[in-house]
Amino acid sequence: MELSGHMALITGAGQGIGRACAEVLALKGANLILFDKNPKTLSETADKIAPRGRQVFARALDLTDFEALKKAVKEAKRKGRIDILVNNAGYDRPGTTAKISSNDFLDVLNIHLVVPFVLIRLLLPDMRTAGWGRVINVSSIYALTGAKAEVAYSTAKAGVIGLTKSVAKEAGPDGVTVNAVLPGLTRTPTIEKFMAEKYKQPILDNTPLGRMGEAEEIASVIAFLASDEASYITATPVAVSGGWGI
C-alpha cells in the first residue's frame, strides 16, 4: 500500500482514529495536511509524524466555520495537490428524538455531514482533473443499526453513506473512488473517557470478535482504500466492527 507522492488531508487528526490515520498514511509514504479544532493534540500528532521525514502542514480551526475552512484548504493547496481526503472529524450530542435540541441536532449534522460535503466540493475538481483521487468518509455502524438516544449521530452517519454513494457515481468516470468506513466500538480517548462500561459491555456481548477495535485497525483499512490496491472499490460502506451490527 505505497502512498509516496500523494498528499492526504485528514480531519480530526488530533487524536483517536484521525491520529492513527496520520501515522499509518505517513508510514506508507504520504505527505499530510492535518486539521483539528484542538491545537494541543494536533501539535502532538504533527510532532509524531515529523521525524519520519514527511511533509506535514497542520492547522487548528473550527471546521464548521466554512470561510475559515475554505481559507485553510486554499493555504494547504500551496503545499501540493491534495489527492486523498479522509473525512474523520466529529463529535456527539446524545439525546432522544424528544429531548435533543434542534441546535444540537444541527451541530452534529454540520460536523459529520456538511463539513465532508464542503471539503469534497473543494477538493474533488482537482482530483477529477488529475484522473486520480481517493475520498474516505468515516461513518459508523450506527448508520446501519440506529441507536437509542443517538438520533443525531445515527442520522448524520447514515447521511455520510448517502453522500459517499452519490459522489462516487459522479466522480467514478474520472478515476476517483469514494468509500465509507463504518467503525464499531473503537478504543479512542473519547470512548475511554466518556463511555461507561455499562454501555460498552452490551456492544461487546454482540461483537463476534469479543473486543473493542483499535484506532490503528480502522486506519489500516482507510490506508488500503487510499491505495492503488483498492482501485476497483468505490461507493462501498466497509464495516470495521469486529462483526458487531452486521
C-alpha positions in Angstrom: 0.0 0.0 0.0 2.6 2.5 -1.2 1.4 6.2 -0.9 4.6 8.0 -1.8 4.0 11.1 -3.8 0.4 11.5 -2.5 -0.9 14.3 -0.2 -3.6 13.4 2.3 -5.9 15.8 4.1 -7.2 14.3 7.4 -9.7 16.0 9.6 -10.0 15.3 13.3 -6.3 14.4 13.3 -5.6 15.4 16.9 -6.4 12.0 18.4 -8.1 8.7 18.1 -8.8 7.4 14.5 -7.6 10.7 13.0 -4.2 10.5 14.6 -3.9 6.8 13.8 -4.7 7.7 10.1 -1.9 10.3 10.1 0.6 7.8 11.5 -0.4 4.9 9.1 -0.6 7.1 6.0 2.8 8.7 6.8 4.3 5.2 7.3 3.0 4.4 3.8 4.8 7.4 2.4 2.0 10.1 2.1 2.6 13.8 2.9 -0.1 15.2 5.2 -2.5 18.1 5.8 -3.9 17.8 9.3 -6.9 19.7 10.5 -8.3 19.7 14.1 -10.0 22.1 16.5 -7.7 21.3 19.4 -4.2 22.9 18.8 -2.6 20.9 21.6 -3.5 17.4 20.4 -3.0 18.5 16.7 0.6 19.6 17.5 1.2 16.3 19.3 0.2 14.4 16.1 2.3 16.6 13.9 5.3 16.1 16.2 4.9 12.3 16.0 4.9 12.4 12.2 7.7 15.0 11.6 10.6 12.7 12.4 9.5 10.3 9.6 10.5 12.9 7.1 7.1 13.5 5.7 5.8 16.9 4.8 3.3 18.0 7.4 1.0 21.0 7.3 -1.2 21.3 10.5 -3.9 23.9 11.0 -6.1 24.2 14.1 -9.5 25.5 13.2 -13.2 25.1 13.7 -14.2 23.1 10.7 -17.8 24.3 10.8 -16.5 27.9 10.2 -16.8 27.4 6.5 -15.0 30.5 5.5 -12.0 29.6 7.7 -12.1 26.1 6.3 -12.0 27.3 2.7 -9.1 29.6 3.6 -7.2 26.7 5.3 -7.7 24.5 2.2 -6.5 27.2 -0.1 -3.4 27.6 2.0 -2.9 23.8 2.2 -3.1 23.5 -1.6 0.1 25.6 -1.9 1.9 22.6 -0.4 0.9 20.4 -3.3 -2.1 18.7 -4.9 -4.3 17.0 -2.3 -5.4 13.7 -3.8 -6.5 11.8 -0.6 -9.3 13.1 1.7 -10.1 11.4 5.0 -13.3 13.0 6.5 -12.9 11.8 10.0 -13.7 14.7 12.4 -16.8 14.5 14.5 -18.4 14.7 17.9 -21.6 13.6 19.6 -24.6 15.3 21.2 -26.5 12.4 22.7 -30.3 12.7 23.1 -33.5 11.1 22.1 -35.8 12.5 19.5 -38.0 14.0 22.2 -35.2 15.6 24.2 -32.4 16.7 21.9 -32.4 20.4 21.0 -32.6 21.5 17.3 -29.3 23.3 17.7 -27.5 20.1 19.0 -29.1 18.1 16.1 -27.9 20.6 13.6 -24.4 20.8 15.2 -23.9 17.1 14.8 -25.1 17.1 11.1 -22.8 20.1 10.4 -19.6 18.4 11.6 -20.3 14.9 10.3 -22.1 15.6 7.1 -21.8 19.2 5.9 -18.1 19.5 6.6 -17.3 16.4 4.5 -19.6 17.8 1.7 -17.8 21.2 1.8 -14.3 19.5 1.7 -15.3 17.2 -1.1 -16.6 20.1 -3.1 -13.3 22.0 -2.6 -11.0 19.1 -3.5 -12.9 16.9 -5.9 -12.4 19.1 -9.0 -8.6 18.8 -8.8 -8.9 15.0 -8.3 -11.1 14.7 -11.3 -8.8 16.8 -13.5 -5.8 14.7 -12.4 -7.7 11.4 -13.1 -6.9 10.0 -9.6 -8.3 10.6 -6.2 -9.4 8.9 -3.0 -12.2 10.1 -0.6 -12.7 8.1 2.5 -15.6 9.1 4.8 -15.7 7.8 8.3 -19.3 6.8 9.1 -20.4 4.4 11.9 -22.1 1.0 12.4 -24.9 3.2 14.0 -25.6 4.3 10.4 -26.9 0.8 9.8 -28.5 0.0 13.2 -29.5 3.3 14.7 -29.1 3.7 18.4 -31.3 4.8 21.3 -30.6 8.3 22.4 -28.2 8.8 19.4 -30.7 10.2 16.9 -28.5 13.0 15.7 -25.3 10.9 15.4 -27.0 7.9 13.7 -28.8 10.2 11.3 -25.6 12.1 10.4 -23.6 8.9 9.9 -26.4 7.4 7.7 -26.2 10.6 5.6 -22.5 10.0 5.2 -23.2 6.8 3.4 -25.7 8.6 1.1 -23.1 11.3 0.4 -20.4 8.6 -0.3 -22.5 6.7 -2.9 -23.7 9.9 -4.6 -20.3 11.4 -5.0 -18.9 8.0 -6.1 -21.3 7.9 -9.0 -20.3 11.4 -10.0 -16.6 11.0 -9.7 -16.0 7.4 -10.8 -15.7 8.1 -14.5 -12.8 10.4 -13.7 -10.8 7.9 -11.7 -11.8 9.0 -8.2 -13.0 6.4 -5.7 -15.3 7.4 -2.8 -15.8 5.0 0.1 -17.0 5.0 3.7 -15.6 3.2 6.7 -18.0 2.1 9.4 -16.2 1.6 12.7 -17.7 -0.4 15.5 -16.8 0.3 19.2 -13.2 1.6 18.9 -10.7 2.4 21.7 -10.2 6.2 21.4 -9.6 8.8 24.1 -13.2 10.0 23.8 -14.7 6.5 24.2 -12.4 5.7 27.1 -13.2 8.9 28.9 -16.9 9.3 28.4 -18.5 5.9 27.7 -19.4 3.9 30.8 -18.7 0.2 31.0 -22.5 -0.5 31.2 -22.9 0.8 27.7 -19.7 -0.8 26.3 -20.5 -4.3 27.6 -23.7 -4.9 25.6 -21.9 -4.0 22.4 -19.0 -6.3 23.2 -21.5 -9.1 24.0 -22.9 -8.7 20.4 -19.4 -8.4 18.8 -18.3 -11.8 17.4 -14.6 -10.9 18.0 -15.5 -10.1 21.6 -13.3 -6.9 21.9 -13.1 -3.3 21.0 -11.3 -2.2 17.9 -8.1 -0.3 18.0 -7.8 3.0 16.1 -4.8 1.6 14.1 -7.1 -1.2 12.8 -9.5 1.4 11.4 -6.7 3.5 10.0 -5.2 0.4 8.2 -8.4 -0.1 6.3 -8.5 3.6 5.4 -4.9 3.4 4.1 -5.9 0.4 2.0 -8.8 2.3 0.5 -6.5 5.2 -0.2 -4.1 2.9 -2.1 -4.0 1.5 -5.7 -4.7 -1.9 -4.3 -8.3 -0.7 -3.7 -8.6 0.9 -7.2 -11.8 -1.1 -8.1 -13.6 -0.4 -4.8 -16.0 2.6 -4.8 -19.4 3.6 -3.4 -18.9 1.0 -0.7 -19.6 1.1 3.1 -16.9 -1.0 4.7 -17.7 -2.2 8.2 -14.8 -2.5 10.5 -16.6 -3.5 13.6 -15.5 -7.0 14.7 -18.8 -8.2 13.3 -21.0 -6.0 15.5 -24.1 -4.7 13.8 -23.8 -6.8 10.6 
